[in-house]
Amino acid sequence: MIGFTSHDRFPSCLRDFIERIQEYIGLLACFPSILSIQKSAAEFIKTLQQRTASSDFTNAIHRGLVLNHVVLAEINFFQKEKVTDLKVYMKGLVDEQTEFYEKVSSSLRDASLSFK
């Protein structure tokens, strides 16, 4: 009885958690390329500011600054959402595991009573 319960229940409760972790791994894989684009844009703006004193490139400089702010905002948002999501999933996972082990312990109690 306990073996069937653990075989059917345990993998299903971890599936959602593992899928969420895989999504985060996929998102995190994109960050190095995003950060390299931001770095190259910042270097380009720096060279523009050093070479020219005219205001012909103010639009490019503004776009670079906007890019920096957007990337930092996305990183901040990702971090906050990741923390919130993982808290929710971990709470759900722990609750499901608690429920599962309560069922196992009640099955063991019932089995123990049958020996009296």
Jmol script that loads the backbone (N, CA, C; Angstrom):
load data "model"
ATOM      1  N   MET A   1       0.824  -1.198   0.000  1.00  0.00           N
ATOM      2  CA  MET A   1       0.000   0.000   0.000  1.00  0.00           C
ATOM      3  C   MET A   1       0.864   1.257   0.000  1.00  0.00           C
ATOM      4  N   ILE A   2       1.869   1.293   0.878  1.00  0.00           N
ATOM      5  CA  ILE A   2       2.735   2.469   0.971  1.00  0.00           C
ATOM      6  C   ILE A   2       3.581   2.601  -0.286  1.00  0.00           C
ATOM      7  N   GLY A   3       4.032   1.464  -0.812  1.00  0.00           N
ATOM      8  CA  GLY A   3       4.831   1.494  -2.033  1.00  0.00           C
ATOM      9  C   GLY A   3       4.057   2.071  -3.204  1.00  0.00           C
ATOM     10  N   PHE A   4       2.794   1.710  -3.343  1.00  0.00           N
ATOM     11  CA  PHE A   4       1.987   2.262  -4.423  1.00  0.00           C
ATOM     12  C   PHE A   4       1.756   3.756  -4.237  1.00  0.00           C
ATOM     13  N   THR A   5       1.558   4.163  -3.004  1.00  0.00           N
ATOM     14  CA  THR A   5       1.340   5.581  -2.718  1.00  0.00           C
ATOM     15  C   THR A   5       2.567   6.395  -3.089  1.00  0.00           C
ATOM     16  N   SER A   6       3.742   5.915  -2.699  1.00  0.00           N
ATOM     17  CA  SER A   6       4.962   6.678  -2.986  1.00  0.00           C
ATOM     18  C   SER A   6       5.291   6.653  -4.466  1.00  0.00           C
ATOM     19  N   HIS A   7       5.013   5.546  -5.134  1.00  0.00           N
ATOM     20  CA  HIS A   7       5.315   5.457  -6.558  1.00  0.00           C
ATOM     21  C   HIS A   7       4.434   6.396  -7.372  1.00  0.00           C
ATOM     22  N   ASP A   8       3.168   6.501  -7.030  1.00  0.00           N
ATOM     23  CA  ASP A   8       2.246   7.341  -7.794  1.00  0.00           C
ATOM     24  C   ASP A   8       2.360   8.818  -7.440  1.00  0.00           C
ATOM     25  N   ARG A   9       2.644   9.130  -6.219  1.00  0.00           N
ATOM     26  CA  ARG A   9       2.536  10.508  -5.736  1.00  0.00           C
ATOM     27  C   ARG A   9       3.823  11.309  -5.881  1.00  0.00           C
ATOM     28  N   PHE A  10       4.943  10.723  -5.545  1.00  0.00           N
ATOM     29  CA  PHE A  10       6.175  11.496  -5.417  1.00  0.00           C
ATOM     30  C   PHE A  10       6.629  12.151  -6.726  1.00  0.00           C
ATOM     31  N   PRO A  11       6.691  11.454  -7.861  1.00  0.00           N
ATOM     32  CA  PRO A  11       7.155  12.128  -9.080  1.00  0.00           C
ATOM     33  C   PRO A  11       6.221  13.235  -9.558  1.00  0.00           C
ATOM     34  N   SER A  12       4.937  13.098  -9.350  1.00  0.00           N
ATOM     35  CA  SER A  12       4.007  14.113  -9.856  1.00  0.00           C
ATOM     36  C   SER A  12       4.131  15.431  -9.108  1.00  0.00           C
ATOM     37  N   CYS A  13       4.476  15.392  -7.827  1.00  0.00           N
ATOM     38  CA  CYS A  13       4.560  16.639  -7.070  1.00  0.00           C
ATOM     39  C   CYS A  13       5.837  17.405  -7.394  1.00  0.00           C
ATOM     40  N   LEU A  14       6.848  16.739  -7.883  1.00  0.00           N
ATOM     41  CA  LEU A  14       8.092  17.423  -8.233  1.00  0.00           C
ATOM     42  C   LEU A  14       8.119  17.926  -9.671  1.00  0.00           C
ATOM     43  N   ARG A  15       7.234  17.413 -10.511  1.00  0.00           N
ATOM     44  CA  ARG A  15       7.262  17.752 -11.928  1.00  0.00           C
ATOM     45  C   ARG A  15       7.115  19.253 -12.171  1.00  0.00           C
ATOM     46  N   ASP A  16       6.145  19.895 -11.531  1.00  0.00           N
ATOM     47  CA  ASP A  16       5.951  21.336 -11.720  1.00  0.00           C
ATOM     48  C   ASP A  16       7.154  22.133 -11.241  1.00  0.00           C
ATOM     49  N   PHE A  17       7.722  21.721 -10.128  1.00  0.00           N
ATOM     50  CA  PHE A  17       8.892  22.419  -9.597  1.00  0.00           C
ATOM     51  C   PHE A  17      10.082  22.292 -10.549  1.00  0.00           C
ATOM     52  N   ILE A  18      10.308  21.104 -11.075  1.00  0.00           N
ATOM     53  CA  ILE A  18      11.426  20.896 -12.002  1.00  0.00           C
ATOM     54  C   ILE A  18      11.202  21.666 -13.294  1.00  0.00           C
ATOM     55  N   GLU A  19       9.962  21.702 -13.785  1.00  0.00           N
ATOM     56  CA  GLU A  19       9.669  22.476 -14.993  1.00  0.00           C
ATOM     57  C   GLU A  19       9.940  23.958 -14.778  1.00  0.00           C
ATOM     58  N   ARG A  20       9.579  24.477 -13.626  1.00  0.00           N
ATOM     59  CA  ARG A  20       9.822  25.889 -13.322  1.00  0.00           C
ATOM     60  C   ARG A  20      11.324  26.175 -13.256  1.00  0.00           C
ATOM     61  N   ILE A  21      12.076  25.278 -12.651  1.00  0.00           N
ATOM     62  CA  ILE A  21      13.529  25.447 -12.584  1.00  0.00           C
ATOM     63  C   ILE A  21      14.126  25.431 -13.991  1.00  0.00           C
ATOM     64  N   GLN A  22      13.626  24.559 -14.854  1.00  0.00           N
ATOM     65  CA  GLN A  22      14.123  24.507 -16.233  1.00  0.00           C
ATOM     66  C   GLN A  22      13.814  25.803 -16.980  1.00  0.00           C
ATOM     67  N   GLU A  23      12.654  26.391 -16.731  1.00  0.00           N
ATOM     68  CA  GLU A  23      12.329  27.682 -17.345  1.00  0.00           C
ATOM     69  C   GLU A  23      13.308  28.755 -16.897  1.00  0.00           C
ATOM     70  N   TYR A  24      13.622  28.776 -15.622  1.00  0.00           N
ATOM     71  CA  TYR A  24      14.575  29.765 -15.117  1.00  0.00           C
ATOM     72  C   TYR A  24      15.973  29.540 -15.677  1.00  0.00           C
ATOM     73  N   ILE A  25      16.362  28.292 -15.854  1.00  0.00           N
ATOM     74  CA  ILE A  25      17.665  28.010 -16.454  1.00  0.00           C
ATOM     75  C   ILE A  25      17.695  28.529 -17.883  1.00  0.00           C
ATOM     76  N   GLY A  26      16.605  28.351 -18.622  1.00  0.00           N
ATOM     77  CA  GLY A  26      16.531  28.871 -19.983  1.00  0.00           C
ATOM     78  C   GLY A  26      16.603  30.385 -20.029  1.00  0.00           C
ATOM     79  N   LEU A  27      15.911  31.040 -19.109  1.00  0.00           N
ATOM     80  CA  LEU A  27      15.970  32.501 -19.063  1.00  0.00           C
ATOM     81  C   LEU A  27      17.357  32.998 -18.684  1.00  0.00           C
ATOM     82  N   LEU A  28      17.967  32.339 -17.728  1.00  0.00           N
ATOM     83  CA  LEU A  28      19.301  32.751 -17.296  1.00  0.00           C
ATOM     84  C   LEU A  28      20.346  32.533 -18.384  1.00  0.00           C
ATOM     85  N   ALA A  29      20.108  31.588 -19.283  1.00  0.00           N
ATOM     86  CA  ALA A  29      21.047  31.352 -20.380  1.00  0.00           C
ATOM     87  C   ALA A  29      21.099  32.536 -21.339  1.00  0.00           C
ATOM     88  N   CYS A  30      20.038  33.343 -21.380  1.00  0.00           N
ATOM     89  CA  CYS A  30      19.997  34.512 -22.265  1.00  0.00           C
ATOM     90  C   CYS A  30      20.728  35.720 -21.681  1.00  0.00           C
ATOM     91  N   PHE A  31      20.923  35.754 -20.396  1.00  0.00           N
ATOM     92  CA  PHE A  31      21.500  36.935 -19.760  1.00  0.00           C
ATOM     93  C   PHE A  31      22.920  37.268 -20.213  1.00  0.00           C
ATOM     94  N   PRO A  32      23.819  36.310 -20.437  1.00  0.00           N
ATOM     95  CA  PRO A  32      25.158  36.705 -20.897  1.00  0.00           C
ATOM     96  C   PRO A  32      25.148  37.460 -22.223  1.00  0.00           C
ATOM     97  N   SER A  33      24.312  37.039 -23.160  1.00  0.00           N
ATOM     98  CA  SER A  33      24.259  37.757 -24.437  1.00  0.00           C
ATOM     99  C   SER A  33      23.638  39.140 -24.265  1.00  0.00           C
ATOM    100  N   ILE A  34      22.636  39.256 -23.416  1.00  0.00           N
ATOM    101  CA  ILE A  34      22.026  40.565 -23.156  1.00  0.00           C
ATOM    102  C   ILE A  34      23.038  41.502 -22.513  1.00  0.00           C
ATOM    103  N   LEU A  35      23.784  40.984 -21.555  1.00  0.00           N
ATOM    104  CA  LEU A  35      24.785  41.815 -20.881  1.00  0.00           C
ATOM    105  C   LEU A  35      25.938  42.183 -21.805  1.00  0.00           C
ATOM    106  N   SER A  36      26.284  41.309 -22.745  1.00  0.00           N
ATOM    107  CA  SER A  36      27.351  41.664 -23.693  1.00  0.00           C
ATOM    108  C   SER A  36      26.883  42.752 -24.650  1.00  0.00           C
ATOM    109  N   ILE A  37      25.616  42.735 -25.036  1.00  0.00           N
ATOM    110  CA  ILE A  37      25.067  43.808 -25.877  1.00  0.00           C
ATOM    111  C   ILE A  37      25.082  45.120 -25.108  1.00  0.00           C
ATOM    112  N   GLN A  38      24.693  45.071 -23.852  1.00  0.00           N
ATOM    113  CA  GLN A  38      24.713  46.278 -23.025  1.00  0.00           C
ATOM    114  C   GLN A  38      26.140  46.800 -22.872  1.00  0.00           C
ATOM    115  N   LYS A  39      27.078  45.915 -22.685  1.00  0.00           N
ATOM    116  CA  LYS A  39      28.475  46.320 -22.514  1.00  0.00           C
ATOM    117  C   LYS A  39      29.016  46.956 -23.784  1.00  0.00           C
ATOM    118  N   SER A  40      28.723  46.357 -24.929  1.00  0.00           N
ATOM    119  CA  SER A  40      29.216  46.932 -26.188  1.00  0.00           C
ATOM    120  C   SER A  40      28.560  48.279 -26.469  1.00  0.00           C
ATOM    121  N   ALA A  41      27.295  48.437 -26.111  1.00  0.00           N
ATOM    122  CA  ALA A  41      26.633  49.733 -26.294  1.00  0.00           C
ATOM    123  C   ALA A  41      27.254  50.785 -25.384  1.00  0.00           C
ATOM    124  N   ALA A  42      27.567  50.415 -24.160  1.00  0.00           N
ATOM    125  CA  ALA A  42      28.196  51.357 -23.230  1.00  0.00           C
ATOM    126  C   ALA A  42      29.588  51.752 -23.709  1.00  0.00           C
ATOM    127  N   GLU A  43      30.335  50.794 -24.248  1.00  0.00           N
ATOM    128  CA  GLU A  43      31.665  51.105 -24.783  1.00  0.00           C
ATOM    129  C   GLU A  43      31.567  52.012 -26.001  1.00  0.00           C
ATOM    130  N   PHE A  44      30.574  51.778 -26.855  1.00  0.00           N
ATOM    131  CA  PHE A  44      30.376  52.613 -28.041  1.00  0.00           C
ATOM    132  C   PHE A  44      30.054  54.048 -27.632  1.00  0.00           C
ATOM    133  N   ILE A  45      29.195  54.204 -26.658  1.00  0.00           N
ATOM    134  CA  ILE A  45      28.841  55.549 -26.174  1.00  0.00           C
ATOM    135  C   ILE A  45      30.055  56.232 -25.562  1.00  0.00           C
ATOM    136  N   LYS A  46      30.844  55.475 -24.845  1.00  0.00           N
ATOM    137  CA  LYS A  46      32.045  56.037 -24.228  1.00  0.00           C
ATOM    138  C   LYS A  46      33.020  56.545 -25.290  1.00  0.00           C
ATOM    139  N   THR A  47      33.207  55.773 -26.344  1.00  0.00           N
ATOM    140  CA  THR A  47      34.104  56.217 -27.423  1.00  0.00           C
ATOM    141  C   THR A  47      33.520  57.407 -28.164  1.00  0.00           C
ATOM    142  N   LEU A  48      32.207  57.442 -28.333  1.00  0.00           N
ATOM    143  CA  LEU A  48      31.575  58.602 -28.980  1.00  0.00           C
ATOM    144  C   LEU A  48      31.799  59.864 -28.159  1.00  0.00           C
ATOM    145  N   GLN A  49      31.634  59.753 -26.880  1.00  0.00           N
ATOM    146  CA  GLN A  49      31.803  60.919 -26.018  1.00  0.00           C
ATOM    147  C   GLN A  49      33.254  61.385 -25.989  1.00  0.00           C
ATOM    148  N   GLN A  50      34.191  60.478 -26.123  1.00  0.00           N
ATOM    149  CA  GLN A  50      35.600  60.857 -26.105  1.00  0.00           C
ATOM    150  C   GLN A  50      36.036  61.482 -27.423  1.00  0.00           C
ATOM    151  N   ARG A  51      35.505  61.018 -28.538  1.00  0.00           N
ATOM    152  CA  ARG A  51      35.959  61.467 -29.854  1.00  0.00           C
ATOM    153  C   ARG A  51      35.288  62.753 -30.314  1.00  0.00           C
ATOM    154  N   THR A  52      34.046  62.919 -29.961  1.00  0.00           N
ATOM    155  CA  THR A  52      33.328  64.087 -30.471  1.00  0.00           C
ATOM    156  C   THR A  52      32.783  64.914 -29.324  1.00  0.00           C
ATOM    157  N   ALA A  53      32.848  66.209 -29.531  1.00  0.00           N
ATOM    158  CA  ALA A  53      32.286  67.127 -28.538  1.00  0.00           C
ATOM    159  C   ALA A  53      30.962  67.697 -29.020  1.00  0.00           C
ATOM    160  N   SER A  54      30.579  67.357 -30.240  1.00  0.00           N
ATOM    161  CA  SER A  54      29.334  67.906 -30.784  1.00  0.00           C
ATOM    162  C   SER A  54      28.134  67.138 -30.246  1.00  0.00           C
ATOM    163  N   SER A  55      26.990  67.720 -30.444  1.00  0.00           N
ATOM    164  CA  SER A  55      25.756  67.108 -29.950  1.00  0.00           C
ATOM    165  C   SER A  55      25.046  66.314 -31.036  1.00  0.00           C
ATOM    166  N   ASP A  56      25.783  65.905 -32.063  1.00  0.00           N
ATOM    167  CA  ASP A  56      25.173  65.135 -33.149  1.00  0.00           C
ATOM    168  C   ASP A  56      24.761  63.736 -32.692  1.00  0.00           C
ATOM    169  N   PHE A  57      25.403  63.249 -31.677  1.00  0.00           N
ATOM    170  CA  PHE A  57      25.157  61.883 -31.239  1.00  0.00           C
ATOM    171  C   PHE A  57      24.347  61.808 -29.944  1.00  0.00           C
ATOM    172  N   THR A  58      23.638  62.854 -29.624  1.00  0.00           N
ATOM    173  CA  THR A  58      22.852  62.841 -28.384  1.00  0.00           C
ATOM    174  C   THR A  58      21.756  61.779 -28.422  1.00  0.00           C
ATOM    175  N   ASN A  59      21.201  61.538 -29.615  1.00  0.00           N
ATOM    176  CA  ASN A  59      20.160  60.516 -29.742  1.00  0.00           C
ATOM    177  C   ASN A  59      20.739  59.130 -29.454  1.00  0.00           C
ATOM    178  N   ALA A  60      21.925  58.860 -29.984  1.00  0.00           N
ATOM    179  CA  ALA A  60      22.568  57.561 -29.734  1.00  0.00           C
ATOM    180  C   ALA A  60      22.929  57.416 -28.259  1.00  0.00           C
ATOM    181  N   ILE A  61      23.414  58.484 -27.663  1.00  0.00           N
ATOM    182  CA  ILE A  61      23.766  58.443 -26.243  1.00  0.00           C
ATOM    183  C   ILE A  61      22.518  58.208 -25.397  1.00  0.00           C
ATOM    184  N   HIS A  62      21.427  58.876 -25.759  1.00  0.00           N
ATOM    185  CA  HIS A  62      20.164  58.688 -25.035  1.00  0.00           C
ATOM    186  C   HIS A  62      19.686  57.244 -25.154  1.00  0.00           C
ATOM    187  N   ARG A  63      19.776  56.683 -26.358  1.00  0.00           N
ATOM    188  CA  ARG A  63      19.358  55.290 -26.544  1.00  0.00           C
ATOM    189  C   ARG A  63      20.208  54.330 -25.714  1.00  0.00           C
ATOM    190  N   GLY A  64      21.488  54.603 -25.640  1.00  0.00           N
ATOM    191  CA  GLY A  64      22.360  53.764 -24.824  1.00  0.00           C
ATOM    192  C   GLY A  64      22.003  53.828 -23.355  1.00  0.00           C
ATOM    193  N   LEU A  65      21.686  55.020 -22.879  1.00  0.00           N
ATOM    194  CA  LEU A  65      21.283  55.165 -21.479  1.00  0.00           C
ATOM    195  C   LEU A  65      19.959  54.458 -21.207  1.00  0.00           C
ATOM    196  N   VAL A  66      19.044  54.566 -22.165  1.00  0.00           N
ATOM    197  CA  VAL A  66      17.758  53.866 -22.026  1.00  0.00           C
ATOM    198  C   VAL A  66      17.989  52.357 -21.990  1.00  0.00           C
ATOM    199  N   LEU A  67      18.887  51.875 -22.850  1.00  0.00           N
ATOM    200  CA  LEU A  67      19.206  50.447 -22.861  1.00  0.00           C
ATOM    201  C   LEU A  67      19.754  50.002 -21.505  1.00  0.00           C
ATOM    202  N   ASN A  68      20.633  50.792 -20.927  1.00  0.00           N
ATOM    203  CA  ASN A  68      21.176  50.461 -19.605  1.00  0.00           C
ATOM    204  C   ASN A  68      20.074  50.377 -18.555  1.00  0.00           C
ATOM    205  N   HIS A  69      19.181  51.346 -18.557  1.00  0.00           N
ATOM    206  CA  HIS A  69      18.094  51.352 -17.572  1.00  0.00           C
ATOM    207  C   HIS A  69      17.139  50.175 -17.778  1.00  0.00           C
ATOM    208  N   VAL A  70      16.866  49.858 -19.036  1.00  0.00           N
ATOM    209  CA  VAL A  70      15.955  48.747 -19.321  1.00  0.00           C
ATOM    210  C   VAL A  70      16.560  47.420 -18.863  1.00  0.00           C
ATOM    211  N   VAL A  71      17.831  47.216 -19.162  1.00  0.00           N
ATOM    212  CA  VAL A  71      18.476  45.961 -18.758  1.00  0.00           C
ATOM    213  C   VAL A  71      18.499  45.836 -17.238  1.00  0.00           C
ATOM    214  N   LEU A  72      18.849  46.905 -16.552  1.00  0.00           N
ATOM    215  CA  LEU A  72      18.863  46.853 -15.088  1.00  0.00           C
ATOM    216  C   LEU A  72      17.463  46.635 -14.513  1.00  0.00           C
ATOM    217  N   ALA A  73      16.458  47.262 -15.130  1.00  0.00           N
ATOM    218  CA  ALA A  73      15.079  47.061 -14.665  1.00  0.00           C
ATOM    219  C   ALA A  73      14.637  45.615 -14.883  1.00  0.00           C
ATOM    220  N   GLU A  74      15.010  45.032 -16.019  1.00  0.00           N
ATOM    221  CA  GLU A  74      14.641  43.641 -16.286  1.00  0.00           C
ATOM    222  C   GLU A  74      15.323  42.685 -15.313  1.00  0.00           C
ATOM    223  N   ILE A  75      16.583  42.942 -15.011  1.00  0.00           N
ATOM    224  CA  ILE A  75      17.293  42.095 -14.050  1.00  0.00           C
ATOM    225  C   ILE A  75      16.639  42.201 -12.678  1.00  0.00           C
ATOM    226  N   ASN A  76      16.297  43.402 -12.278  1.00  0.00           N
ATOM    227  CA  ASN A  76      15.645  43.610 -10.984  1.00  0.00           C
ATOM    228  C   ASN A  76      14.284  42.917 -10.940  1.00  0.00           C
ATOM    229  N   PHE A  77      13.496  43.074 -12.001  1.00  0.00           N
ATOM    230  CA  PHE A  77      12.182  42.439 -12.072  1.00  0.00           C
ATOM    231  C   PHE A  77      12.312  40.921 -12.054  1.00  0.00           C
ATOM    232  N   PHE A  78      13.263  40.391 -12.827  1.00  0.00           N
ATOM    233  CA  PHE A  78      13.478  38.946 -12.868  1.00  0.00           C
ATOM    234  C   PHE A  78      13.828  38.415 -11.484  1.00  0.00           C
ATOM    235  N   GLN A  79      14.695  39.117 -10.785  1.00  0.00           N
ATOM    236  CA  GLN A  79      15.105  38.682  -9.448  1.00  0.00           C
ATOM    237  C   GLN A  79      13.911  38.656  -8.489  1.00  0.00           C
ATOM    238  N   LYS A  80      13.101  39.715  -8.511  1.00  0.00           N
ATOM    239  CA  LYS A  80      11.939  39.762  -7.612  1.00  0.00           C
ATOM    240  C   LYS A  80      10.935  38.659  -7.932  1.00  0.00           C
ATOM    241  N   GLU A  81      10.655  38.452  -9.219  1.00  0.00           N
ATOM    242  CA  GLU A  81       9.699  37.422  -9.613  1.00  0.00           C
ATOM    243  C   GLU A  81      10.227  36.029  -9.306  1.00  0.00           C
ATOM    244  N   LYS A  82      11.522  35.829  -9.512  1.00  0.00           N
ATOM    245  CA  LYS A  82      12.121  34.525  -9.227  1.00  0.00           C
ATOM    246  C   LYS A  82      11.989  34.187  -7.749  1.00  0.00           C
ATOM    247  N   VAL A  83      12.272  35.149  -6.907  1.00  0.00           N
ATOM    248  CA  VAL A  83      12.175  34.916  -5.463  1.00  0.00           C
ATOM    249  C   VAL A  83      10.734  34.605  -5.075  1.00  0.00           C
ATOM    250  N   THR A  84       9.792  35.381  -5.601  1.00  0.00           N
ATOM    251  CA  THR A  84       8.375  35.156  -5.290  1.00  0.00           C
ATOM    252  C   THR A  84       7.913  33.797  -5.795  1.00  0.00           C
ATOM    253  N   ASP A  85       8.237  33.476  -7.054  1.00  0.00           N
ATOM    254  CA  ASP A  85       7.824  32.193  -7.620  1.00  0.00           C
ATOM    255  C   ASP A  85       8.415  31.019  -6.854  1.00  0.00           C
ATOM    256  N   LEU A  86       9.690  31.097  -6.544  1.00  0.00           N
ATOM    257  CA  LEU A  86      10.318  29.978  -5.847  1.00  0.00           C
ATOM    258  C   LEU A  86       9.758  29.803  -4.444  1.00  0.00           C
ATOM    259  N   LYS A  87       9.408  30.897  -3.787  1.00  0.00           N
ATOM    260  CA  LYS A  87       8.778  30.770  -2.467  1.00  0.00           C
ATOM    261  C   LYS A  87       7.439  30.050  -2.586  1.00  0.00           C
ATOM    262  N   VAL A  88       6.644  30.436  -3.583  1.00  0.00           N
ATOM    263  CA  VAL A  88       5.335  29.815  -3.771  1.00  0.00           C
ATOM    264  C   VAL A  88       5.491  28.336  -4.109  1.00  0.00           C
ATOM    265  N   TYR A  89       6.403  28.022  -5.042  1.00  0.00           N
ATOM    266  CA  TYR A  89       6.584  26.627  -5.427  1.00  0.00           C
ATOM    267  C   TYR A  89       7.165  25.786  -4.293  1.00  0.00           C
ATOM    268  N   MET A  90       8.101  26.348  -3.540  1.00  0.00           N
ATOM    269  CA  MET A  90       8.664  25.595  -2.420  1.00  0.00           C
ATOM    270  C   MET A  90       7.616  25.351  -1.341  1.00  0.00           C
ATOM    271  N   LYS A  91       6.763  26.347  -1.078  1.00  0.00           N
ATOM    272  CA  LYS A  91       5.699  26.153  -0.095  1.00  0.00           C
ATOM    273  C   LYS A  91       4.746  25.063  -0.562  1.00  0.00           C
ATOM    274  N   GLY A  92       4.364  25.111  -1.836  1.00  0.00           N
ATOM    275  CA  GLY A  92       3.492  24.071  -2.374  1.00  0.00           C
ATOM    276  C   GLY A  92       4.133  22.697  -2.324  1.00  0.00           C
ATOM    277  N   LEU A  93       5.421  22.646  -2.655  1.00  0.00           N
ATOM    278  CA  LEU A  93       6.136  21.377  -2.626  1.00  0.00           C
ATOM    279  C   LEU A  93       6.215  20.820  -1.209  1.00  0.00           C
ATOM    280  N   VAL A  94       6.531  21.670  -0.251  1.00  0.00           N
ATOM    281  CA  VAL A  94       6.611  21.220   1.142  1.00  0.00           C
ATOM    282  C   VAL A  94       5.232  20.801   1.651  1.00  0.00           C
ATOM    283  N   ASP A  95       4.195  21.548   1.283  1.00  0.00           N
ATOM    284  CA  ASP A  95       2.837  21.172   1.699  1.00  0.00           C
ATOM    285  C   ASP A  95       2.438  19.816   1.123  1.00  0.00           C
ATOM    286  N   GLU A  96       2.752  19.591  -0.164  1.00  0.00           N
ATOM    287  CA  GLU A  96       2.426  18.306  -0.782  1.00  0.00           C
ATOM    288  C   GLU A  96       3.213  17.169  -0.147  1.00  0.00           C
ATOM    289  N   GLN A  97       4.480  17.422   0.149  1.00  0.00           N
ATOM    290  CA  GLN A  97       5.291  16.391   0.797  1.00  0.00           C
ATOM    291  C   GLN A  97       4.769  16.086   2.202  1.00  0.00           C
ATOM    292  N   THR A  98       4.361  17.121   2.920  1.00  0.00           N
ATOM    293  CA  THR A  98       3.797  16.917   4.260  1.00  0.00           C
ATOM    294  C   THR A  98       2.535  16.076   4.182  1.00  0.00           C
ATOM    295  N   GLU A  99       1.675  16.392   3.228  1.00  0.00           N
ATOM    296  CA  GLU A  99       0.441  15.623   3.044  1.00  0.00           C
ATOM    297  C   GLU A  99       0.764  14.172   2.693  1.00  0.00           C
ATOM    298  N   PHE A 100       1.743  13.985   1.810  1.00  0.00           N
ATOM    299  CA  PHE A 100       2.135  12.638   1.404  1.00  0.00           C
ATOM    300  C   PHE A 100       2.629  11.825   2.601  1.00  0.00           C
ATOM    301  N   TYR A 101       3.521  12.414   3.390  1.00  0.00           N
ATOM    302  CA  TYR A 101       4.079  11.668   4.519  1.00  0.00           C
ATOM    303  C   TYR A 101       3.058  11.476   5.640  1.00  0.00           C
ATOM    304  N   GLU A 102       2.069  12.353   5.745  1.00  0.00           N
ATOM    305  CA  GLU A 102       0.980  12.118   6.695  1.00  0.00           C
ATOM    306  C   GLU A 102       0.170  10.897   6.274  1.00  0.00           C
ATOM    307  N   LYS A 103      -0.048  10.750   4.958  1.00  0.00           N
ATOM    308  CA  LYS A 103      -0.750   9.555   4.476  1.00  0.00           C
ATOM    309  C   LYS A 103       0.063   8.296   4.752  1.00  0.00           C
ATOM    310  N   VAL A 104       1.380   8.385   4.536  1.00  0.00           N
ATOM    311  CA  VAL A 104       2.242   7.229   4.803  1.00  0.00           C
ATOM    312  C   VAL A 104       2.207   6.877   6.284  1.00  0.00           C
ATOM    313  N   SER A 105       2.297   7.883   7.149  1.00  0.00           N
ATOM    314  CA  SER A 105       2.289   7.597   8.594  1.00  0.00           C
ATOM    315  C   SER A 105       0.938   7.040   9.039  1.00  0.00           C
ATOM    316  N   SER A 106      -0.155   7.516   8.455  1.00  0.00           N
ATOM    317  CA  SER A 106      -1.462   6.952   8.829  1.00  0.00           C
ATOM    318  C   SER A 106      -1.580   5.511   8.341  1.00  0.00           C
ATOM    319  N   SER A 107      -1.003   5.205   7.183  1.00  0.00           N
ATOM    320  CA  SER A 107      -1.002   3.814   6.712  1.00  0.00           C
ATOM    321  C   SER A 107      -0.180   2.932   7.636  1.00  0.00           C
ATOM    322  N   LEU A 108       0.944   3.457   8.112  1.00  0.00           N
ATOM    323  CA  LEU A 108       1.765   2.691   9.057  1.00  0.00           C
ATOM    324  C   LEU A 108       1.051   2.491  10.389  1.00  0.00           C
ATOM    325  N   ARG A 109       0.313   3.504  10.848  1.00  0.00           N
ATOM    326  CA  ARG A 109      -0.460   3.351  12.088  1.00  0.00           C
ATOM    327  C   ARG A 109      -1.525   2.272  11.932  1.00  0.00           C
ATOM    328  N   ASP A 110      -2.209   2.299  10.784  1.00  0.00           N
ATOM    329  CA  ASP A 110      -3.230   1.280  10.526  1.00  0.00           C
ATOM    330  C   ASP A 110      -2.612  -0.114  10.489  1.00  0.00           C
ATOM    331  N   ALA A 111      -1.436  -0.216   9.874  1.00  0.00           N
ATOM    332  CA  ALA A 111      -0.754  -1.517   9.822  1.00  0.00           C
ATOM    333  C   ALA A 111      -0.330  -1.952  11.217  1.00  0.00           C
ATOM    334  N   SER A 112       0.107  -1.004  12.025  1.00  0.00           N
ATOM    335  CA  SER A 112       0.515  -1.326  13.400  1.00  0.00           C
ATOM    336  C   SER A 112      -0.672  -1.814  14.225  1.00  0.00           C
ATOM    337  N   LEU A 113      -1.837  -1.215  14.016  1.00  0.00           N
ATOM    338  CA  LEU A 113      -3.032  -1.631  14.759  1.00  0.00           C
ATOM    339  C   LEU A 113      -3.474  -3.039  14.382  1.00  0.00           C
ATOM    340  N   SER A 114      -3.171  -3.448  13.166  1.00  0.00           N
ATOM    341  CA  SER A 114      -3.586  -4.789  12.756  1.00  0.00           C
ATOM    342  C   SER A 114      -2.786  -5.880  13.463  1.00  0.00           C
ATOM    343  N   PHE A 115      -1.633  -5.542  14.043  1.00  0.00           N
ATOM    344  CA  PHE A 115      -0.819  -6.521  14.767  1.00  0.00           C
ATOM    345  C   PHE A 115      -1.219  -6.662  16.230  1.00  0.00           C
ATOM    346  N   LYS A 116      -2.111  -5.857  16.732  1.00  0.00           N
ATOM    347  CA  LYS A 116      -2.510  -5.933  18.146  1.00  0.00           C
ATOM    348  C   LYS A 116      -3.572  -6.960  18.380  1.00  0.00           C
TER     349      LYS A 116
END
end "model"
wireframe off; spacefill off
backbone 0.3
color backbone group
